Amino acid sequence: MELFLGLSLCFFFFFGLRWWFATRYTTKKITGDINERQYTVLQPILSGDPRLEEDLRGNLEQTTEMLFLWLVDKSDSVAQTVTQTILKEATYAARVKVVLLDDVPQEVNPKVYKLKQVMTQITTPYFIVLDDDSVFNRARLNEMKQYEALTEDFIVTGIPYNFGQTGMWSKLVAAFVNSNSLLTYFPMAYVHANRTINGMFYISRTELFQRLAVFETIQYELCDDLAVAAFLTKHKVQIIQSQIPCNVRNTVVQPQKYVLLMKRWLLFASIYMKTFPSLALFFLVVLPAFLPGLLLFVSCFLGWQYLLGTVGLFGVKALLLRGYRNQFFGVNERISAIGYEVLNDSWLPFLFLYTLVTPPIIQWRNKKIKVTDGKIRYV
């Protein structure tokens, strides 16, 4: 019983600590208004998600002068059809350029391969890298105004939020993302220990990436977000964790796809932990991630009352975090989000275990990749 009580107190202590750090980091009021003509959005596009057209339109609908470069494989006829359909609207066609690219060479990161092809085509002072399933918040993008005044080199990263999900497995993925984003990115930034970026959405000066040839240098790295951050850190580039939300949707309809996606993310997280180990990472990310599993393990031996109590602890945490997300992102999540977060906290330990005992191989597109040293190694 003493062990259960101690773990429970630790669970809420670290939850409260991360919450306090996150809210302290986000107290600053953001003012200003960016000039859209100074920004170009780079979007590597790959068909397969049923919401592709909707998400691509989502960013265009929020902007009036911002430029877009859509990077599409020549062999991806579906993606070409989707983009052509959208660009039938003249107001969009005037701001969007579709770049058709050859298939990605072996051992090269597909996303980075596309990005490096067009860096020399960017004429605006700033560029935004945005995944094709991501939609930024235009009003909150005005936070960039304060960073434009900086004289030193920087990269700005957004805060992810997974929204609009249908189906159990997609909602579980959303629960994983949403239960971790605010309490991971912001606390690490508050203690000045943020060493990576949100690869779905980041912004920097065009001249910086052209001068350092960033994408050419990291093209053989598996985790492009970590590789960008690590490379820029070596060159004394400041990593800025912004409060700009990035809405993303992962459509997962099968349990096997859910397990494979989670395994991929957990393996990527292990690469980050090996690359940038620190006390802050241990106490603000690693330990809080393992405490739910320890609580479940202990409560299973103590009896059903303790197991019920553990689920109750998860529920209280999920309820509080739902309120925080509603306030920060300006959303109104369904009550069911609490249940999915509890399920995520309960199942995550088993996914950790599965990831540890199975070969470090992930499915990426139609190829299998062995995750060992962070390089792309096909099997």
N, C-alpha and C positions, 0 to 999 in steps of 0.2 A: 504493500500500500504506500509506503514511504517513497519508493521509487516512482510509482505512478504519480504521486503528488508532486514530486520534484520535477518530473518531466513535464507535467501540466503547467507548472509555474514557469519553467523555461520556455515552453511553447508560447505562452502569452507575454512573457518578458521580451522575447525577441520580436514577436509580432508588434508589440507596443513600441519597441525601440525603432524598428524599421518605419513604422507609421509616423512616429515623431520626426525622424530624420526626413522623411518624404514631405511632410507638411511644412517643415522648416525650409526645405529647399524651394518650395513652390509658393512662398508667401509674397514674392516680389511681383508688383503689378507691371504688366507689359503694355507699352504704349507705342504709337507710331504707325506708319502705313508704308508698305514697300511699293516700289515701282515694278509692276509685273514685267515690263519690257526689259528688265535687267536679268531675267531668269529664263533658263531653258530646262525643261524636264526631260530626262532620259528614261525611257521605259523599255527594257528588254521584254518582249512579248512572246508568249508560248501558249498555244491553244490547249484546251483540255478542261478548263474551268467553265461551267455553264454561265457564270456571271461575268465573263470577260468583257463583253460589250458594255454591260451596265457599269462596271468599275472604270473602264476607260472613259466613258462619258462623264462619270462622276467628277473627274478632275476638270474636264473641259467646261462643264456646266458652271463651275464655280469661278472660272477665270474669263477674262476678256482680251488680254493682251499677251499673256504668257505663252512662250513658244514650247512646242513638244517635238521630240524626236522619238518615233516609234521604231524599235529595232526588231525586225521580224526575219525568221529563217526563210530562205527561198523555197525550202521544201515543206513549209508549213502553210498549206493552202487554206486551211480553216482560219488561221489568224489573219491571213491576207484578205479573206472575204469579210471578216468582222471589221477590220480597219477600213476597208473600202466602203462598207455600208455606212459607217460613222461619218466618213469624209464626203459623203454626198451632200452634207450640209455645208454650204459655202463658208459660213462663219468659222467653222472648225477647220476646213480645208486650208484656209488662209494662214493658220497658225501651226499646222501639223505637217511634219515631213516624215514619210515612211521610208525607212532604209532597209532594203532587202540584203541579207547577208548569207554567205556560204555556210555550209554545215560546220560545226565546231570541230577542230582537229582533236585527235586523241591527246589525253593528258592535259588539256586546257580547260579551265573553268568556263562553262558555257555563258554565264552571265558576264563575267569579266571580258571574255572574248568579244562580246557584242559591244560593251562599253568602250573598249579601247579603240574600236574601229571609227568612232565618231567624235572622239575628244577634239580632234583638230577642226571639226566642223562647227564647234560652238563659238559663237561670236558675242554672247552676252557675258557680263562680268561674273555671274554666278550660275551654277547648274545644280539641279536636283536629281538624284537617283531615286526612282520610285518603282517598286515592283508592280506588275500588271494586275495584281489582285488587291492593290492598296489605293486608298483615297485620302488625300490630305484634307485638313481643315483650313480653308482659305483665310478665314478671319484670324485664326490663331497663327497663321503663317506670318502675320505682321510682326511677330516677335523677332524676325530676322532683321528688322530695322536697327535694333540696338547692336547687332553683331556686325552690320555693315560698317560701323564706325571704328571697328578694331583695326589696328595697324599690323598686328602680328598675324601669322598664318593660323587658320583654324578650320575645323570641320564641325558642323552642327548636326546632331542626330535627334530624331523624333522619338516620341513615346507611343508604343503600339497599343492598339485596342482592337479586339476581335469582335465583330458585330454581325448582326443580321443572319444568324445561323439557323438552319433547319436540319432536323435529324439528330439522333443521339450522339453519334460519333463526332460530328462537327461541333456540337455544343460542348462536348468534353474537351476538344482541342481549344475552343474558346475559353473554357474555364481554366485551362492550364496557362494560357497567355495572359488572361485578365487578372488572375490571382497572383501573378508574379511581376507584371510589368511595373506598376507603380511602386511596389515595395522592393524592387531590385535596382532599376535604373536610377531612381531619385536618391535613395539612401547612399548608394555607391558614389554618386556625384557629390552628395553633401559632404562626405568625408574625403573628397578629392581622390577617389580610388577607381574612378571609371576609366577603363582601359580598352573598351570596345564600343562599337556603334550598333545601332539598329539597322541592319543591312537592307531592310525593306524601304527605308526612307532616310536619306541624309543629304546635306547641302554643303557646298564649299565653293571657294573661288576657282574659276576656270583656270586662271593663270597658274595657280598652285599645282593642280593636277597635271597640267601640261608641262610645267617646268620640271617636276619630279618624275614624270612618266610613271605615275602610280600604277595604272592598270597593266601596263606592259611588264612591270616588275613583279606583280603578284599573280599573273595569269595562271600559274601552275598550282596555286594554293586552293585547297578544297573549301575552306570557310572564307569567303571573300570579305565579309564584314570584319572578321577578326584580322585578316591579312591587311586590309586597308588601315585599320586602327594601329596595328603593330608597326607597319611601315612608317606611318605618319608620326607615331610616337618617337621613333628613332630619329626623325628629322625635326624634333622639337615643335611639332604642330599641336596646338591646343585642341583637345576634344571637349566640345561643349554639349552637355546634355540639356536640350531645350524642353519646353513644356508644350511643344507643338504636337498634337495628336496625329496619329496615322492609323486610319481605319483599315483593317485587313480582314479578309474572309477566306477561310480554308474549307473547301467542300470535301468532306470525307463521308462516304456512304457505307463503307465496309469496315468491320472490326480489324481485319488484317491491315488495311491501309492506315487505320488509326495507330496500331501498334508500330508499324514501320515508320510512320512520321514521327512519333514520339521517340523511338529509338534513335532516329537520325538527329533530332534536336538534342537528346541527352548525350550522344557521342560528340556532337559539336561543342556542347557545354564542357565536356571533359577536356577537350583540346584547349579551351579558354583557361580552364583551371590549371592546366600544366604550363601554359604560356605565361600567365600573369598570377602566380600564387601570391597571396597576401593575407594578413590577419583580417583585414576588412572583408575580403572575399569569404573567408572561412566563417566569420561570425554573422555576416549580413546575408549570405547567400547559401553556403554549403550546409552549415549546421541547421538553420531554419528549414531547409529542404528535407533533412533527415529526421527531424524531431517527430513529424507525424507518423512515420514508419515505426520509430521506436515506441511511440505511444500505443500504436495498434498492436505491436508485438507483445508488449508487456500486458496490455489489457486482455489479450486472448488467453493468457495464462491465469490471470486473476479472476476471470469470470465475466458473465454477460453484463453484469451491472457496470463494470469498468469499461467494457466495450461500448455500451450505450453512452456512458459518460464521455468517452473519447469522441464518439460521433457528435455528441452535443457540443463539445469544445470546437470541433471543426465547424459546426453550424453557426455558433456565435461569431467565430472569426469571419466566416463567409458573409454573414449578415452585415457586420461592420464594414467589411471591405466593399460590399455592394453599395452601401451608402456613400463611401468615399469615391467610388468610380462614378456614381450618378452625379455627384457634385462636381468632380473634376472634368469629366468628359461631356457633361451636359446631356446625359441620357437618362432613361428610365427603364432599367433592366427588369425583366420579369422575375417574380419571386422564385421561379424554377432555377434561376441562375445560382441560387444558394445551394440547391440540391446537387447540381452538376459540379459545383466547386467542392462540395463534401465528397462526392464520388472521386473527383480528381485527387484530392488529398489522400483518399483511402487507397486508390489504385496505383498512385505514383510509386510507392515503395516496391511494388511487384514489377513495375516497368523498369525501375532501376536494377532490380535483380535480374530480370530478363536480359537487359542490356549487358550486364556483367558476365553472364554465363553463356551468352551466344556469341558467335564470331562477330568481330567489329566490321560488319558489312552492311551497307545501306543500299537501297534502291533509289537511284537518281535518274529521272526520265526513264529510259528503257535499258539502262545499264546498271551493273552492280559495281560499287566502289568499296575498296577496303580502307577503313579509317584507321590509320596508324600514326603517321608523322605529320598529318595535316596536308599532305600532297594528294593529288588525284591519281589513284592507282586502281585501274580497272581490273576486275577478276573475271 
